[in-house]
Amino acid sequence: MSELLPAADKTPSLSDKVRQALAVSQRGCAELLPQADWVKKLQRWEATGTPLRIKLGLDPTAPDIHIGHTVVLNKMRQLQDLGHTVIFLIGDFTSMIGDPSGRNGTRPPLTREQIEANAKTYYAQASLVLDPAKTEIRYNSEWSDPLGARGMIELAAKYTVARMLERDDFTKRFQSNTPISVHELLYPLMQGYDSVALKSDLELGGTDQKFNLLVGRALQAEYGQEPQCILTMPLLEGLDGVEKMSKSKNNYVGITEPANTMFAKVLSISDVQMWKWYTLLSFRSEAEIARLMAEVDGGRNPKEAKVLLAKEITARFHSAAAADAAEVDFNNRAKGGIPDDIPALTLTGAPMGIATLLKAANLVPSTSEGMRMVDQGGVRIDGTVISDKALKVPAGTCVVQVGKRKFARVTLA
């Protein structure tokens, strides 16, 4: 974590209220810039009682949010609980430009229809973390569409090309003769103009958004406003522990996934990775997390700590009861037991070859894979391992299992 000033616990001149707010702000963050300005804003909040305006913008580039997106949402919720005004900004205008952050090539802009379809689900999903009653939801088309050509030119005049090319991904593309479209240069300007329109005191984003957030500070100064502070959060590695969490890399935990799936995915992360997830995703206090770490260092099974994290995350997006049930289901599967919530289907053609049945029940992608699973001892019928690839399953109802987690209740007629 960056410390541009002495840490909160080393600054005796701060009141307890400001010290606590600064500690909440800093928890898990990558950078808080400029920290001195943020302290001044917090002191003004304490003196006047006027909440600070805290902004997070997300472009609806996909229909669903995964828990990697909730890292910044969690920080928003922590600041919201202190009494500040949080603004969840849906970038329906900026999505049409396409954020060039971290890209080595031009990305095709989304259509209006795609954006509107994705935006419908964003706030509903974000509300699983934020308090909907205390959240201001805005769309940046409110002020970006009315700008028009004249307004866009006036805005563009407030920032130089030289400063724009200081951006790391633009610099690399320029030096390698990779095309940079003019509309991509507009993206940081439009995101920065959002801060002007909303008069934000603090903007949150991932570490890959730092340049865009700094543009917001510069534009606010150009428009005579007090510049916002920026707070960046680390990017969350996915289930593989290496790559940034992403649906395209299939290393994600979706916040709308079934409780059992969510619980099992969280339990699959490494013991080392677990502590970063605790810092960025858990609402437990830092003292509680430190105690857990000490207990694990002292010999407690790390899986117990991981189960607590999995249950907390699952309960947040489902319920405590669903988290408890997911734990029971996971344990049943681990012991070779049969979970309650398995798909049921009826097939015709008894007696049916075991490999054909497995494929028809969607437990394997092909009959050859079914044969291979039988050879490996990975197929059970009513708990009994099947070793005969020539087995013909008679008429009746049975529970068929492939591996540890695939089940189907099949009625064969």
N, C-alpha and C positions, 0 to 999 in steps of 0.2 A: 504494500500500500504506500502511495506517495505521501510524504510528510513535508509540505512546503513551509509549514510553521511548526512549532513544537506541538506534539500530539495533545489531544484534549486533556489528558490527565496530567500534563506537564505545564498547563497554562493557568496559574493560580488566579489571574485577574478575572476569569470568566465566572459568571454566576452558575449555580448548579443546573438551572434550566437550560442555559446555553451550552454548558458542558455536555449535558445529556444529549441534546439535539445534535451537537457536533459528533459525538460518539456514534449515534444512530446513523448519521450521514456517512461516516467513514467506514462503517462495518462492511468488510468485503470489497470495498471500492478499489478501483485501479488508480484513479486520480480525482481530486477535488480541486478545481481551478477557478479563480485564485482563492485559496482557503481564507486568506485575510478578509476578502470581500464577503465571503459567505458568513464569516463570524460577525461582520458588521450588520449584515441583513438579519441574522438571528437576534442580535442585540436590539435592532429596531423593532422586530416582531415582539420581543419581550417587553419593550418600553411602551409600544402603542397597542398591542393586542391584535394588530392587523395581520392575518395569515399571509404567508408568502405564497407566491404563485409558482407552482412546480409543474413542468411540462414534460410529457413523453409523447413522441410521435411515432406511430407505426404505419408503414405502408401496407395495405391489404393485398400483398402479392401472392398469397395462398389462402385457401379457405379455412385453415385451422392453425392454431397456435400450439407449439410444443413447450415443454417445461424450460427449454433454453430461453424462450422469450420471457418467461416469468421471472428471470433474474432481476431485470429492471422493474418489472411490475411489483415484485416483493419490496424493492427499495421504495417505490412509490407508496406502497401500503404502509411501510414503517413511518414515512414522513407524513402520510395522511393521518395516522394515528396520533401524531404529535399535535395535530390541529391545523395543518397547512392545507391550502386549496390545491388539489391535484387535477390536472387537465389531461385527459386521455384524448390525444389528437389522432384522428384517422386521416392519413394522407391520401385522400381520394384524388387530389390534384397532382401531387408529386408522384403518385404511382404511375401516372400517364407519361412522366418523363423517364422514370427508372433510375434508382439510386446506383451510381457507378462505384460506390465504396467497395474496395477489395476486388474489383473486376479488372481483368486484363483485356477485355473486349467490350464492344457496345452491346447492351442488352436491349432487345426489342421492347418498346413500351407496351403496357397492358392496354386492352380496349376498355372503354367505359363500362361495357357489360360485365367483363371479368372483374373489374374493380368493385362494382356495385354488388355483385354476387358474393365476393369475398368479404366485403365490409359488413354485410348483414350478420356474420357470425363473430366478428372480432370483438365487439364490445361485450356481447353476451359471454364470451369465453374469458375476457379480461375481468369481468365482474366476479368471476370465481376467486379472484385474488383481491381486487379493489373493493371498497365499500361503495356499492352503486348509489346509495343515498347521498354520499359526500363527494361524488366524482362529477366533474364537468366534462361532458363529451362534446368535442368540436370536430368539424371537417374543414380542412384547409382550402377547399374550394370556395368557402364563404367569402374570403378576402382575395384569393388568388384569381378566381374567374373575373371579378370586377376590375382587376388591374388593367386589362386590355393591353394593346400594343404600346401606347404611350407610357403607361405605368411600368411596363416591363423594361422599356428602354431607360426610364429614369432610375429604376432599381439597379439595372446593370451598370449604370454610370457610377455607382457607389462602391464598386469593387474592381480591382485591376486583374488583368490576365496574368501578370507576373505572380501575384499572390495566389491565384487559382492554381497555377502550375507548380506551386510549392507542395501541393498535395501529392503524397507519395505515389499513389496509383496513376495519377495523371503524368507525373514525372517519368515513371518507368515506361509508360506507353508512348510518351512523346520521344524519349530517347531511343526506343526500339522501333520507331516509325509505325507504331500500331495506331490505327485511326481513333481519334477522339471527336465525337460529334458535338456540334455547338450546343445542342439541347442538353448534353450532359453537364456542361459548364453552368447551366441554369439551375441544376438540381440543388447545389449547396446554397445558392442565392434564395431559392424559394423556401428551402427549409429554414434558412436564417430569417427570412421575412415572416415566417410563422411566429417567431419569437417577438418580433416587432408588433405584430397584430395582437398577440396575446399578452404583451407586456410581462413576459415571464421573468421570474427572479432566479430560477434554476432550471436547467434542462438536463435530462438524463438520457443516456444512450450507452451502447456497447463501446468497447475500445476502438472499434472500426469506425465509429461515428465522430471521433474527436475533431476532425477538420470541419465537418459540417456544423458542429456545435459552436466552434470558435467563430465561424462566419456569422452566426447569430449574434454573438457578442459585438462583433465589429459593426454590424448593421444597426443594432440598437443604439450604439454610440452615434452613428451617422444620423439617426432619426431623433437624437436628443434625449434618448432614454437612458436610464441607469443600466449598464450592461449586465446580462445574466451571468451567473456562475454556471459551471458545467461539472457534472459528475458522471464519470464513465465507470461501467461495471465490466468485469472480465467476461469473455465469451466462455460459455459452458461447453466443455468437451462432452461428447456423446457417450453411448454405452461402450464404445471401443476404447475410451480413455485417451484417444489420440486426436481425432478430428473434431472440429466444431460440430455441435449437435445440428443435424440437418436431416430432413426427410429424404432428400436425394441420396444421402449416404446410408440411409436405413439404420441410423444409430440414435434414434430419437425416442422420447416418451411423449406421446400425444396426450393433451389434457382432457380429451374426450374419449380416450380409449377405455375399454371395460376395466373395472377395478382390479380384477384378477390379473389381467395383462399388465397393468401399470405396476402393481405390487411386485410381480415376478421380474419385470424389467429393472426396477430399482435394485432389487436384490442381486441382479447379475453384475453390477459394477464392482470394480476392485476395492479392496479394503483401503488402499491409499486414496483412490479417487473419492471415496465416501466422505472424507473430511472436507474437501472442497465443496461438495454438494451440500453438506451440512451448513457451511458458512453462507453459501449463496441462495439456498432454497428453503432452509429450515427457519421457522419462527422461534425456535428455542433461543434463549439468551446465550451470549458468548460464554458466560460462566458455566451454564449447563453443558455446552459442547465441550468446554475444557475439562469438566469433570468426567464426561464420557471417554474422552481421549486418554485421560489418566487411568481410568479403570481398565481400558483395553491394553494400555502399556503395562498395567499391573497384572495382566493375565486373563481378563474377561474376554470371552469369545467375541471377536469383532462382528460376527454375524448378528449377535443380539443388538448391537448398536445399529447395524444396517436395517434390521427389522423395524426398529423404532422409526428410522427415517422413512422407510417404505410405507409404514402405516400412517405417518404424518402427512406425506404427500398424497397418498391415496384418499385419506379422509378429507383433505382440503378440496379435492375435485369430485368426491362422491359423498361419503359420510363415514362416521366412525364405525357404524355397523358394517358397512361395505368393506372397510379396511380389515376389520376383525374376520369377516367371512373370507376375504382374500388370503389372509394368513392361514386359515384352516384349510382352504383349498390347496394352497401351495404345499403345506405339510402333507396333505393326503397324496398329492401327486408324487412328492419326494419319497414317500413310503410305499408307493405302488398302489395306494388306495384309489377309490373311484369317487371323483367329485360329484356333487349333486347337479350342477348346471351344465349338463352335456347335451349336445344336439341329439334329437331323436328323428329317425327317418324310417320309412318303409320301402323295401325293395322287393321286386318280384323276380322269380327265376330260381327258386330253391329246387335242389341243392345248388349252391353257388361256390365256385372255386374261391379260395381264400384271397388270392391276389386280386381277382375281379371284384370281390366284395370290398376290399380295402380302397380300391380306386373309386368304386361307385359311391362309397361313403365319404369321399373327399379326404381320406386320411393319408393318401399317397398320390403323387401326380401321375403315376403310371403303374401298370401291372408289373413291369420289370422292377420298379422300385419296391413294390409290394413283396415280390420274391426275395429281393435283397434284404428287406427288413426281417422277413421270416428266417432267412439264413443267419442273420445276426442275433436272433433271439429277441427281437424288438417288438414282437406282436403277441398280444394276449387276448383271449376270449374269456370273459367272466373271470379274469385274474389268472388264468392258466396260460403259460407260455406255449405258443404254437411252433412246432419245429418241422411239420410236414407241409412242404410247398404244394403237395397234391391234394391237400385236405379239401373236402366238399362240405360246406357248412349247411346243415339241414334247416328246414323251416322252423320258425320260432323267433323269440326275442333274446338278444344277448348284448352285452357291453363289449365293444371291440376297442382295443387300445393299441396305439403305435407310439413307441418311445415312451417318454415320461409324461407328455403333456397333451397328446392328441387322443380324444375319446369320441365315441359315437354309440348311441343306443339304437341298435338296428333290429327292426322287425322284418324278417325274411319270409316271404310267402311264395 
